[in-house]
Amino acid sequence: MKITILGSGSAYGVPMIFNQWRNANPENPKNIRTRACVLIEENDKSVLIDAGPDLRQQINSFNIKDVDALLLTHGHYDHIGGVPELPRASTLLGHGIDVWASEETMSELKISYGYLFRGEEPEGVGIHWKTLPDLGKFECCGLNFETYRVPHHHLHSSAFRLGDFAYMTDWEDISEDGINVLRGVKCLLVECNNGLYYEKNGHSNLDKVKEIAVKIGDPRIVLTHLSARVDYDELAKFVPEHWLPAYDGMVLDM
């Protein structure tokens, strides 16, 4: 399994609009972050997790040739802003694209992009909408995933496990169901939006990630969805030896 982190940034990217870097050192290219997006390649299938407003740039920058499916974590703009790219993508690729979302997230999609569901976009026939369970197993492109939900602001975010790899973003807490899904995982790619700092903003920080790591068996941890308050080198100094901050273009082989 190959996992490519197409985007490692938070909702506003780094630098933020008007070239604002906050704590991130602009001299370090690993601090240049597009919005969070992950590509999983396994058994000749390519599955995206989330499609933010930087999706076209990410697909082109990393020369991605195909996408079979998209898993959406939740309905915030930085995770669904690229969904309208998919009808044309399906036409260009010459095949349909399955889009998986929880009922809650599907409701957000219909509010944001109702025309995709009303048949007003002729190319939209290539998008096959699939409903994620809130908790449990599902099959996507012949791959056996598990999912659970975590609270995030007023919404919930879907997290995913595929074999020994798991991905969890936009979270402020986790249930015992989620811990049970993650137990024994070998690599967890997890949101650490606030880095070394605590803030009650629907996101996590390094201390919260450490609490989960102990409960699930201390796997390899890669910290993603990093905001401009996070400097790559500063965060790297405070993590265990087998942990790393993520950066755009980082590849994990499982």
N, C-alpha and C positions, 0 to 999 in steps of 0.2 A: 504494500500500500504506500502510495506517495501522497503527501499532504503539502500543498503549496499555500503559503499565507500571502494572498494577493493584496490584502490590506490589513494593517495592524493598528489603525488609528481609531479614535473615538468619534463621536457624532460630528465634531467640527473639524477633524483632520488636523495635521500638523505640517506646516504652520497653519494657523487659523486664518480666516479671511482678514485682509489688510496686513498680511505678512506678520501676524503676531505669533511669537514662539513661546511666550511665558518662560517656563523653566527649561525647556528643551534647547540644547546647544545647536544652533544652526550650522555649525561646522561639521557636525557628525551626520553623514547621510542616512544613518539608521534612525535618526529622529524625524525624517521626512515620511509621514504616514498618511496613506489614503484610508478611507473608511473600511471598517472590518469586513473581510470577505475571505473565505477559505475554499480551496478546490481539493476534493478528494478524488484520486485516480486509483481504481482497483478493478481487476478483471476486465480491462478494456472499456470500463465505464467511467464517465466523468460527472461528478456530482458537486455542485456549488452549495455552499451554505451562506445565505444572504446575498442580496444584490442591492448595494447602496448606490448613491449618485455617481460614484467613481467607476462603476462597472465597465463601461465601454473602454475607459482608459486602462483599467487593469487587464482586461482581456487582450487588448492590443499590445500593451507594454510587455506582457509575459508570453506573448505569442501563443495563446491558448487556441487550439484548433477545433474543439468540440465541447459541447455540454449536453448531457442527457437529461439532467434533472436539477432542480433547485429546491433546497430545504430552507424555509424561512423561520427565523427564530421568533420574531415579533413584528409589530406593525409600525415602528418608528421609522422616520424618513431615512435615517442613515443606514437602515437595513432593507428598505423596500424601494428606495428612490430609483433604482435601476430596473425595476420590474417592467416598465413600459418598453424597455429595449428588447424584451423577449419575443414578441410577435415577429419582428423583423429578423431577429436571430434565428428563430425557427425556420423562416422562409429561406434564409441564406444557407443554413445547414442542411435543409432538405428533409428534416424530420421533426416530429413533435418534441416538446419539452414538458416533462412532468413538473408541476409546481406544487410542493407540499406545504401546507400551513395548518395550524390548529384552527378550530372554529372561531376562536377569538381573533386570531390574526387574519383569517379570511374575512371577517367582518370589517376590519380596518382596511383591508385591500379594496373591498367593495365601496367603501366611503371615499378612498383616495383615488381609485381608478375604476369607477363604475362602468365606464365605456368599454373596458376589457371584458366585462361580464354580460353586457347587453347586446353584444353582436355588432357594435358600431365600428369595430376595427376588423376589417376583412382578414388580416393576417392572424388575428387572435384565435382562429380555429386550430392553430398549431400548439396552443397552450392547453395542457390537460390538468385541470385543477384537482388536487387530491387532498383529502382531509387527514391531518395528523391526529393520532390519539393524544390525549393529555399525558398518558402514562402507558408504557408498554412497548411491544415490538411491532415493527412494520417492515415490509419489503419494498425496496426502491431499486429499480434497475437490477434486480436479482441479488441485491446486497441486503443483508439482515441487520437493520438498525434497531436500537432501543432509544426511547425518548422519555423525558420527564419535563416538568415545568418548574421554573423558579420565579419568584416575585421580582418585579422591576417597575418602580413607580406605581402607576395605577394599572399596569398591564402585567402579563406573564410572558416569560421568554422560554421557548422550547430549547432544551439541550439534547445532545445526541451522543450516542456511543456506537461505534462500529468496530467490532473485534477488540483489539487492545488500545484503540484510540478513542478519545472522547473530547467533545467541544462544548463549552459552556460560556455564554456571554451575557452581558447585561443582567446582572443578578445582585441582590442584596442579602439573600438568605437562601437556604436550601433545606428541603424536607428530608426525612429519613428515607423516603422512597428514592430520592435523588442520590443519597449516599449509597444506598444499596445497588443502584445501577452502576455507580462509579467504582465500587470495590473491586480491586484486582486489576484495574486498568493500568497499562504500562506507560501511557503518555496522555496527559491532560493539557489541552490548549484552553486557557481560561482567561476571562476578562479580569484585568487588574487596573481599571480605569483611573483610579486615584493614586496608584503607585504607593509611595511611602506614607501618604497622608490620609487621615480619616475625614470623610465628609458624608453626611446623610443626604445622598442625592440619587438613590436608587442603584448605586454601583458599589463595587468592591475595592478593597485595597490589599496590600501585601499581607497584612496580619490575618485578614479573613481567609485568604487563599491558604495560608499556612495551617489554619485550623482544619480546613477540609482535607488537606494533604495527609495529615496525621490519621484521619478517620478512614481514608480509603487505601492506605498502605504505602504512602510516601512514594508515588510514581515520579517519573520525569515530568516536570512542570514547565510549560512555556506560557509566558504572560503576554496577553494581547489586549486589543481594544484600549490602547494607552492614550491618555489625553496629553495636552500640551504641558500639563503640570509635571509630566514624567520625562526625565532625561535618561536616555538609554544607559549611559555609563554609570550614572548615579544609582539607578535601580539595580544594575548588575552587581554592584558592590555589596548589596544587602541580601542577596538571594543565596540559597544553598548551592553547592558545587554542581549538582545535576539539574539546576533550574536555569532558565534563560529568558530574558525579555525577547519578544518577537520583533521582527522588522519586515517591511514589505519585501517579498521575494524569498523569504526564508523557506527552505524545504525540509520537511521531516519525513524520513523513510522508516516505515514500520515493517 
